[in-house]
């Protein structure tokens, strides 16, 4: 399923595949997009609900003039809430790994990995 989400100042593109515990993919960038995770990660849809989203200003999401780690953390948290997930697993690469690390602050309810 594909959908757009209002992230306040911009619209975020989200793609969902599979069923199970949510596994959110955090792409590199800023400026990249979720497509390089596909099709390699699709097999995980047998065990997880895969959440691919194009971060602020990236891919099919609305363009923006500047990026910030704080804003992206807010957007990721909004994605989690809007999709109705209490707990999420994160998979980050490059810039996405930095987001993953920041989401591990004690107030967050996440698990994660990287490559």
C-alpha positions in Angstrom: 0.0 0.0 0.0 1.2 3.5 -0.8 0.1 6.7 0.9 1.0 10.3 1.6 1.1 11.7 5.1 0.9 15.3 6.1 4.1 16.0 8.1 3.3 19.7 8.9 5.4 21.7 6.5 5.5 19.0 3.8 3.9 15.8 2.5 5.8 12.5 3.1 5.5 9.4 0.8 5.1 6.0 2.5 5.0 2.5 1.1 3.9 -0.4 3.3 4.5 -4.1 2.5 3.6 -7.2 4.5 2.2 -8.0 8.0 3.7 -8.3 11.4 5.8 -6.1 13.7 6.7 -2.8 11.9 10.2 -2.5 10.5 10.9 1.0 9.3 13.7 1.6 6.8 15.7 4.8 7.1 17.5 5.6 3.8 20.7 7.6 3.4 20.9 11.1 2.3 19.7 13.7 2.8 18.6 13.5 -0.8 18.3 9.8 -1.4 15.1 7.7 -1.3 13.8 4.3 -0.2 14.0 2.5 -3.6 17.6 1.1 -3.1 16.2 -1.2 -0.3 14.0 -2.9 -2.9 13.6 -5.6 -4.0 16.3 -7.0 -1.7 14.3 -6.5 1.6 10.9 -7.6 0.3 11.4 -11.2 1.6 11.2 -9.8 5.1 7.5 -9.0 4.5 6.8 -12.6 5.4 7.7 -11.7 9.0 7.3 -7.9 9.3 5.3 -5.0 8.1 7.9 -3.2 6.1 7.6 0.6 6.2 9.6 2.5 3.5 9.2 6.2 3.4 11.0 9.0 1.6 12.3 11.4 4.2 11.6 15.1 4.0 12.6 16.6 0.7 13.5 13.2 -0.8 12.1 10.9 -3.5 8.3 11.2 -3.8 8.0 13.4 -0.7 7.6 17.2 -1.1 10.8 19.2 -1.6 12.2 21.4 1.2 14.9 24.1 1.4 16.9 22.6 4.3 17.2 19.4 6.3 17.8 18.9 10.0 18.2 15.8 12.2 15.7 17.2 14.7 13.0 17.7 12.0 13.6 14.2 10.7 13.2 12.7 14.1 9.9 14.5 14.5 8.8 13.2 11.1 9.8 9.7 12.0 7.9 9.9 15.3 4.8 11.2 13.4 5.0 8.3 10.9 5.1 5.9 13.9 2.0 7.6 15.5 0.0 8.1 12.3 0.4 4.4 11.3 -0.7 3.4 14.8 2.5 1.7 15.9 3.4 1.5 19.6 6.8 0.0 19.0 8.9 0.0 15.9 12.1 -1.7 14.6 14.4 0.5 12.7 16.9 -0.3 9.9 19.2 2.6 9.0 21.9 3.2 6.4 24.2 6.2 6.3 22.1 9.3 7.3 19.4 6.9 8.2 21.8 5.3 10.7 22.2 8.7 12.4 18.4 8.9 12.7 18.3 5.4 14.1 20.9 6.3 16.7 19.1 9.5 17.7 15.8 7.5 18.1 17.5 5.3 20.7 17.3 8.1 23.3 15.7 6.8 26.5 12.3 8.3 25.7 11.9 6.3 22.5 10.4 2.8 22.2 12.4 1.4 19.3 14.8 -1.4 18.4 17.2 -1.1 15.5 20.0 -2.2 13.3 22.2 -0.9 10.5 24.3 -1.8 7.6 
